[in-house]
Amino acid sequence: EGKEVEVPGLTLRSVLVRGEEPEALIRSNLDFQGRSCYVLVMAPNAPSAQSAAAKGEVVRRQAELSDPELAALWRTAAMMAEDHG
């Protein structure tokens, strides 16, 4: 259960920083609430995201990720920190 934020004209693509490729496991976005942070989420095509979606859920815990997905998550986080500080 997250906080719902509505910003007229703002779309996911507006804040997407990394992960728009169809094969991407991880998406990195600017924070919708304007906080100075990046938000990393599993891309819709990631196996864990597909498994969760089949149950009507979303991925909430790192324990739900496979080893390759977990490595991709942390690798993306490290790249974001290196590239954007």
Secondary structure, DSSP 8 states (H G I E B T S, - for coil): -------TT--HHHHEEE--STT-SEEEEE-TT--S-EEEEE-TTSHHHHHHHHTT-----GGGS-HHHHHHHHHHHHHHHHHH-
